[in-house]
Amino acid sequence: MGTYVKKTDRRRYEDRSFSARAVHRDQADLHKLAEVLIRLTLQETGHSRAERRATETPETYRDPGTAAPGTKAGVSAPLVE
């Protein structure tokens, strides 16, 4: 059997040294961050509202004969003067 031949230039885990350094950056623009957060919130609210409305039954004009027992009859047509 032959000896082991290293095929890559990688160092073994035991031979590695890890370090961290601080990088100082400018302070974040809080106005822009707040605006982005508001836009994302409104967008998410719009999507969830659209999903909710898609599952609801639409409001329609109902025939008085189809009203549920014990409730007032719905409007059968729009009022025209």
A tleap script that builds the chain and sets N, CA, C and O, in Angstrom:
source leaprc.protein.ff14SB
mol = sequence {
  NMET GLY THR TYR VAL LYS LYS THR ASP ARG
  ARG ARG TYR GLU ASP ARG SER PHE SER ALA
  ARG ALA VAL HIE ARG ASP GLN ALA ASP LEU
  HIE LYS LEU ALA GLU VAL LEU ILE ARG LEU
  THR LEU GLN GLU THR GLY HIE SER ARG ALA
  GLU ARG ARG ALA THR GLU THR PRO GLU THR
  TYR ARG ASP PRO GLY THR ALA ALA PRO GLY
  THR LYS ALA GLY VAL SER ALA PRO LEU VAL
  CGLU
}
set mol.1.N position { 0.828 -1.181 0.000 }
set mol.1.CA position { 0.000 0.000 0.000 }
set mol.1.C position { 0.870 1.241 0.000 }
set mol.1.O position { 1.929 1.274 0.627 }
set mol.2.N position { 0.408 2.268 -0.716 }
set mol.2.CA position { 1.169 3.517 -0.790 }
set mol.2.C position { 0.836 4.452 0.359 }
set mol.2.O position { -0.105 4.225 1.120 }
set mol.3.N position { 1.605 5.477 0.462 }
set mol.3.CA position { 1.359 6.474 1.502 }
set mol.3.C position { 0.280 7.446 1.031 }
set mol.3.O position { 0.028 7.586 -0.165 }
set mol.4.N position { -0.351 8.113 2.001 }
set mol.4.CA position { -1.423 9.060 1.694 }
set mol.4.C position { -0.844 10.291 1.001 }
set mol.4.O position { 0.133 10.881 1.463 }
set mol.5.N position { -1.461 10.661 -0.107 }
set mol.5.CA position { -1.031 11.841 -0.853 }
set mol.5.C position { -2.141 12.879 -0.758 }
set mol.5.O position { -3.282 12.610 -1.134 }
set mol.6.N position { -1.808 14.064 -0.254 }
set mol.6.CA position { -2.794 15.139 -0.108 }
set mol.6.C position { -3.142 15.670 -1.496 }
set mol.6.O position { -2.256 15.967 -2.298 }
set mol.7.N position { -4.465 15.788 -1.773 }
set mol.7.CA position { -4.891 16.190 -3.102 }
set mol.7.C position { -5.371 17.633 -3.165 }
set mol.7.O position { -5.585 18.153 -4.260 }
set mol.8.N position { -5.546 18.294 -2.028 }
set mol.8.CA position { -5.995 19.689 -2.028 }
set mol.8.C position { -5.058 20.540 -1.195 }
set mol.8.O position { -4.214 20.021 -0.464 }
set mol.9.N position { -5.215 21.859 -1.310 }
set mol.9.CA position { -4.399 22.789 -0.526 }
set mol.9.C position { -5.089 23.191 0.769 }
set mol.9.O position { -4.618 24.099 1.455 }
set mol.10.N position { -6.173 22.550 1.113 }
set mol.10.CA position { -6.904 22.900 2.330 }
set mol.10.C position { -6.129 22.475 3.567 }
set mol.10.O position { -5.451 21.448 3.592 }
set mol.11.N position { -6.261 23.324 4.609 }
set mol.11.CA position { -5.655 22.961 5.891 }
set mol.11.C position { -6.641 22.147 6.700 }
set mol.11.O position { -7.852 22.295 6.536 }
set mol.12.N position { -6.145 21.306 7.556 }
set mol.12.CA position { -7.022 20.527 8.422 }
set mol.12.C position { -7.681 21.451 9.426 }
set mol.12.O position { -7.176 22.542 9.689 }
set mol.13.N position { -8.804 21.029 9.990 }
set mol.13.CA position { -9.547 21.839 10.952 }
set mol.13.C position { -8.679 22.186 12.158 }
set mol.13.O position { -8.737 23.310 12.657 }
set mol.14.N position { -7.897 21.259 12.619 }
set mol.14.CA position { -7.056 21.487 13.788 }
set mol.14.C position { -5.990 22.546 13.515 }
set mol.14.O position { -5.544 23.231 14.435 }
set mol.15.N position { -5.585 22.681 12.260 }
set mol.15.CA position { -4.535 23.627 11.904 }
set mol.15.C position { -5.064 25.038 11.616 }
set mol.15.O position { -4.279 25.975 11.473 }
set mol.16.N position { -6.347 25.187 11.535 }
set mol.16.CA position { -6.929 26.488 11.209 }
set mol.16.C position { -6.983 27.384 12.430 }
set mol.16.O position { -7.071 26.904 13.560 }
set mol.17.N position { -6.930 28.684 12.200 }
set mol.17.CA position { -7.120 29.646 13.295 }
set mol.17.C position { -8.239 30.608 12.878 }
set mol.17.O position { -8.263 31.098 11.750 }
set mol.18.N position { -9.143 30.861 13.789 }
set mol.18.CA position { -10.295 31.719 13.515 }
set mol.18.C position { -10.156 33.023 14.283 }
set mol.18.O position { -9.675 33.030 15.416 }
set mol.19.N position { -10.572 34.116 13.679 }
set mol.19.CA position { -10.560 35.408 14.348 }
set mol.19.C position { -11.737 36.241 13.842 }
set mol.19.O position { -12.319 35.964 12.793 }
set mol.20.N position { -12.064 37.262 14.616 }
set mol.20.CA position { -13.134 38.178 14.237 }
set mol.20.C position { -12.617 39.588 14.406 }
set mol.20.O position { -11.843 39.868 15.321 }
set mol.21.N position { -13.043 40.479 13.526 }
set mol.21.CA position { -12.632 41.871 13.661 }
set mol.21.C position { -13.848 42.770 13.490 }
set mol.21.O position { -14.779 42.442 12.754 }
set mol.22.N position { -13.828 43.883 14.163 }
set mol.22.CA position { -14.937 44.828 14.114 }
set mol.22.C position { -14.795 45.720 12.889 }
set mol.22.O position { -13.705 46.198 12.571 }
set mol.23.N position { -15.905 45.934 12.214 }
set mol.23.CA position { -15.930 46.852 11.082 }
set mol.23.C position { -16.901 47.959 11.450 }
set mol.23.O position { -18.098 47.710 11.599 }
set mol.24.N position { -16.410 49.162 11.597 }
set mol.24.CA position { -17.249 50.286 11.970 }
set mol.24.C position { -17.936 50.837 10.721 }
set mol.24.O position { -17.296 51.117 9.707 }
set mol.25.N position { -19.237 50.982 10.824 }
set mol.25.CA position { -20.034 51.469 9.697 }
set mol.25.C position { -20.808 52.702 10.122 }
set mol.25.O position { -20.947 52.987 11.311 }
set mol.26.N position { -21.313 53.432 9.132 }
set mol.26.CA position { -22.154 54.589 9.430 }
set mol.26.C position { -23.442 54.123 10.085 }
set mol.26.O position { -23.886 52.991 9.891 }
set mol.27.N position { -24.038 55.029 10.872 }
set mol.27.CA position { -25.289 54.678 11.541 }
set mol.27.C position { -26.400 54.512 10.504 }
set mol.27.O position { -26.434 55.230 9.504 }
set mol.28.N position { -27.291 53.579 10.743 }
set mol.28.CA position { -28.382 53.297 9.810 }
set mol.28.C position { -29.342 54.477 9.737 }
set mol.28.O position { -29.539 55.191 10.720 }
set mol.29.N position { -29.944 54.678 8.549 }
set mol.29.CA position { -30.933 55.741 8.365 }
set mol.29.C position { -32.268 55.212 8.883 }
set mol.29.O position { -32.944 54.444 8.198 }
set mol.30.N position { -32.642 55.619 10.078 }
set mol.30.CA position { -33.859 55.102 10.710 }
set mol.30.C position { -35.114 55.515 9.962 }
set mol.30.O position { -36.111 54.794 9.989 }
set mol.31.N position { -35.084 56.659 9.297 }
set mol.31.CA position { -36.254 57.089 8.522 }
set mol.31.C position { -36.525 56.109 7.381 }
set mol.31.O position { -37.667 55.706 7.161 }
set mol.32.N position { -35.470 55.729 6.657 }
set mol.32.CA position { -35.638 54.773 5.550 }
set mol.32.C position { -36.060 53.400 6.061 }
set mol.32.O position { -36.916 52.745 5.466 }
set mol.33.N position { -35.455 52.967 7.167 }
set mol.33.CA position { -35.822 51.663 7.727 }
set mol.33.C position { -37.281 51.639 8.161 }
set mol.33.O position { -37.980 50.653 7.925 }
set mol.34.N position { -37.750 52.719 8.795 }
set mol.34.CA position { -39.142 52.787 9.222 }
set mol.34.C position { -40.074 52.778 8.021 }
set mol.34.O position { -41.119 52.128 8.048 }
set mol.35.N position { -39.701 53.495 6.969 }
set mol.35.CA position { -40.536 53.537 5.763 }
set mol.35.C position { -40.642 52.155 5.125 }
set mol.35.O position { -41.726 51.743 4.710 }
set mol.36.N position { -39.533 51.446 5.046 }
set mol.36.CA position { -39.540 50.093 4.469 }
set mol.36.C position { -40.396 49.160 5.316 }
set mol.36.O position { -41.167 48.366 4.778 }
set mol.37.N position { -40.265 49.252 6.635 }
set mol.37.CA position { -41.058 48.408 7.521 }
set mol.37.C position { -42.550 48.686 7.354 }
set mol.37.O position { -43.351 47.751 7.322 }
set mol.38.N position { -42.929 49.949 7.247 }
set mol.38.CA position { -44.339 50.302 7.046 }
set mol.38.C position { -44.835 49.766 5.713 }
set mol.38.O position { -45.934 49.217 5.636 }
set mol.39.N position { -44.033 49.921 4.659 }
set mol.39.CA position { -44.451 49.420 3.338 }
set mol.39.C position { -44.625 47.902 3.335 }
set mol.39.O position { -45.590 47.385 2.773 }
set mol.40.N position { -43.689 47.192 3.963 }
set mol.40.CA position { -43.808 45.735 4.028 }
set mol.40.C position { -45.037 45.312 4.828 }
set mol.40.O position { -45.722 44.357 4.460 }
set mol.41.N position { -45.315 46.018 5.916 }
set mol.41.CA position { -46.485 45.700 6.734 }
set mol.41.C position { -47.764 45.928 5.949 }
set mol.41.O position { -48.667 45.092 5.985 }
set mol.42.N position { -47.858 47.055 5.234 }
set mol.42.CA position { -49.051 47.340 4.432 }
set mol.42.C position { -49.209 46.327 3.302 }
set mol.42.O position { -50.324 45.912 2.987 }
set mol.43.N position { -48.100 45.932 2.700 }
set mol.43.CA position { -48.160 44.933 1.629 }
set mol.43.C position { -48.661 43.599 2.166 }
set mol.43.O position { -49.511 42.958 1.547 }
set mol.44.N position { -48.137 43.178 3.319 }
set mol.44.CA position { -48.565 41.915 3.924 }
set mol.44.C position { -50.029 41.979 4.335 }
set mol.44.O position { -50.769 41.009 4.175 }
set mol.45.N position { -50.443 43.125 4.864 }
set mol.45.CA position { -51.847 43.296 5.247 }
set mol.45.C position { -52.743 43.191 4.025 }
set mol.45.O position { -53.811 42.582 4.084 }
set mol.46.N position { -52.315 43.780 2.920 }
set mol.46.CA position { -53.097 43.704 1.681 }
set mol.46.C position { -53.232 42.279 1.184 }
set mol.46.O position { -54.310 41.872 0.751 }
set mol.47.N position { -52.136 41.505 1.244 }
set mol.47.CA position { -52.193 40.111 0.797 }
set mol.47.C position { -53.123 39.287 1.692 }
set mol.47.O position { -53.937 38.509 1.195 }
set mol.48.N position { -53.001 39.458 2.999 }
set mol.48.CA position { -53.840 38.666 3.896 }
set mol.48.C position { -55.303 39.076 3.776 }
set mol.48.O position { -56.195 38.234 3.882 }
set mol.49.N position { -55.557 40.371 3.555 }
set mol.49.CA position { -56.942 40.834 3.368 }
set mol.49.C position { -57.531 40.239 2.086 }
set mol.49.O position { -58.692 39.830 2.064 }
set mol.50.N position { -56.729 40.194 1.023 }
set mol.50.CA position { -57.209 39.623 -0.239 }
set mol.50.C position { -57.508 38.130 -0.070 }
set mol.50.O position { -58.503 37.636 -0.600 }
set mol.51.N position { -56.655 37.413 0.661 }
set mol.51.CA position { -56.892 35.985 0.896 }
set mol.51.C position { -58.161 35.766 1.719 }
set mol.51.O position { -58.941 34.854 1.445 }
set mol.52.N position { -58.358 36.623 2.739 }
set mol.52.CA position { -59.554 36.502 3.566 }
set mol.52.C position { -60.809 36.767 2.752 }
set mol.52.O position { -61.799 36.045 2.872 }
set mol.53.N position { -60.766 37.803 1.925 }
set mol.53.CA position { -61.947 38.146 1.126 }
set mol.53.C position { -62.242 37.090 0.069 }
set mol.53.O position { -63.397 36.903 -0.314 }
set mol.54.N position { -61.217 36.403 -0.403 }
set mol.54.CA position { -61.437 35.362 -1.410 }
set mol.54.C position { -62.202 34.184 -0.810 }
set mol.54.O position { -62.942 33.504 -1.521 }
set mol.55.N position { -62.031 33.934 0.497 }
set mol.55.CA position { -62.714 32.800 1.114 }
set mol.55.C position { -64.108 33.164 1.627 }
set mol.55.O position { -64.933 32.281 1.862 }
set mol.56.N position { -64.375 34.476 1.803 }
set mol.56.CA position { -65.690 34.888 2.295 }
set mol.56.C position { -66.725 34.817 1.184 }
set mol.56.O position { -66.400 34.898 -0.001 }
set mol.57.N position { -67.980 34.663 1.595 }
set mol.57.CA position { -69.057 34.729 0.614 }
set mol.57.C position { -69.300 36.194 0.285 }
set mol.57.O position { -69.322 37.026 1.192 }
set mol.58.N position { -69.482 36.530 -0.976 }
set mol.58.CA position { -69.638 37.926 -1.353 }
set mol.58.C position { -70.971 38.500 -0.872 }
set mol.58.O position { -71.964 37.783 -0.750 }
set mol.59.N position { -70.972 39.807 -0.602 }
set mol.59.CA position { -72.217 40.475 -0.231 }
set mol.59.C position { -73.007 40.689 -1.504 }
set mol.59.O position { -72.524 41.323 -2.442 }
set mol.60.N position { -74.210 40.167 -1.540 }
set mol.60.CA position { -75.056 40.323 -2.726 }
set mol.60.C position { -76.442 40.739 -2.287 }
set mol.60.O position { -76.788 40.646 -1.109 }
set mol.61.N position { -77.227 41.196 -3.232 }
set mol.61.CA position { -78.620 41.493 -2.946 }
set mol.61.C position { -79.354 40.166 -2.860 }
set mol.61.O position { -79.220 39.321 -3.745 }
set mol.62.N position { -80.112 39.985 -1.820 }
set mol.62.CA position { -80.779 38.704 -1.615 }
set mol.62.C position { -82.278 38.862 -1.801 }
set mol.62.O position { -82.849 39.918 -1.529 }
set mol.63.N position { -82.882 37.827 -2.255 }
set mol.63.CA position { -84.326 37.769 -2.417 }
set mol.63.C position { -84.955 37.590 -1.031 }
set mol.63.O position { -84.434 36.819 -0.225 }
set mol.64.N position { -86.074 38.290 -0.729 }
set mol.64.CA position { -86.688 38.141 0.594 }
set mol.64.C position { -87.060 36.691 0.916 }
set mol.64.O position { -87.118 36.324 2.089 }
set mol.65.N position { -87.304 35.888 -0.067 }
set mol.65.CA position { -87.689 34.504 0.163 }
set mol.65.C position { -86.518 33.630 0.597 }
set mol.65.O position { -86.735 32.535 1.115 }
set mol.66.N position { -85.304 34.079 0.403 }
set mol.66.CA position { -84.144 33.266 0.749 }
set mol.66.C position { -83.519 33.660 2.076 }
set mol.66.O position { -82.468 33.133 2.441 }
set mol.67.N position { -84.151 34.585 2.813 }
set mol.67.CA position { -83.591 35.006 4.102 }
set mol.67.C position { -83.680 33.860 5.092 }
set mol.67.O position { -84.606 33.051 5.033 }
set mol.68.N position { -82.730 33.792 5.992 }
set mol.68.CA position { -82.712 32.744 7.001 }
set mol.68.C position { -83.868 32.942 7.967 }
set mol.68.O position { -84.244 34.081 8.244 }
set mol.69.N position { -84.443 31.860 8.487 }
set mol.69.CA position { -85.563 31.990 9.418 }
set mol.69.C position { -85.154 32.785 10.653 }
set mol.69.O position { -84.074 32.580 11.208 }
set mol.70.N position { -86.023 33.688 11.071 }
set mol.70.CA position { -85.768 34.474 12.267 }
set mol.70.C position { -84.950 35.725 12.008 }
set mol.70.O position { -84.620 36.444 12.951 }
set mol.71.N position { -84.613 36.005 10.755 }
set mol.71.CA position { -83.879 37.220 10.434 }
set mol.71.C position { -84.721 38.079 9.524 }
set mol.71.O position { -85.704 37.615 8.946 }
set mol.72.N position { -84.332 39.337 9.397 }
set mol.72.CA position { -85.053 40.243 8.498 }
set mol.72.C position { -84.719 39.874 7.072 }
set mol.72.O position { -83.638 39.360 6.785 }
set mol.73.N position { -85.643 40.136 6.193 }
set mol.73.CA position { -85.441 39.830 4.791 }
set mol.73.C position { -84.412 40.784 4.194 }
set mol.73.O position { -84.348 41.953 4.573 }
set mol.74.N position { -83.606 40.281 3.259 }
set mol.74.CA position { -82.601 41.113 2.613 }
set mol.74.C position { -83.236 42.004 1.553 }
set mol.74.O position { -84.425 41.875 1.264 }
set mol.75.N position { -82.463 42.889 0.984 }
set mol.75.CA position { -82.939 43.775 -0.064 }
set mol.75.C position { -82.911 42.994 -1.360 }
set mol.75.O position { -81.915 42.343 -1.677 }
set mol.76.N position { -83.998 43.056 -2.110 }
set mol.76.CA position { -84.051 42.293 -3.346 }
set mol.76.C position { -83.536 43.085 -4.529 }
set mol.76.O position { -83.123 42.498 -5.529 }
set mol.77.N position { -83.553 44.420 -4.439 }
set mol.77.CA position { -83.052 45.255 -5.526 }
set mol.77.C position { -82.647 46.584 -4.939 }
set mol.77.O position { -83.115 46.953 -3.862 }
set mol.78.N position { -81.778 47.318 -5.630 }
set mol.78.CA position { -81.383 48.614 -5.125 }
set mol.78.C position { -82.552 49.597 -5.170 }
set mol.78.O position { -83.416 49.513 -6.043 }
set mol.79.N position { -82.565 50.506 -4.237 }
set mol.79.CA position { -83.631 51.499 -4.198 }
set mol.79.C position { -83.397 52.543 -5.260 }
set mol.79.O position { -82.301 53.097 -5.355 }
set mol.80.N position { -84.411 52.824 -6.063 }
set mol.80.CA position { -84.334 53.820 -7.116 }
set mol.80.C position { -85.437 54.824 -6.881 }
set mol.80.O position { -86.598 54.442 -6.738 }
set mol.81.N position { -85.102 56.091 -6.837 }
set mol.81.CA position { -86.120 57.102 -6.608 }
set mol.81.C position { -86.590 57.683 -7.912 }
set mol.81.O position { -87.455 58.558 -7.921 }
savepdb mol mol.pdb
quit
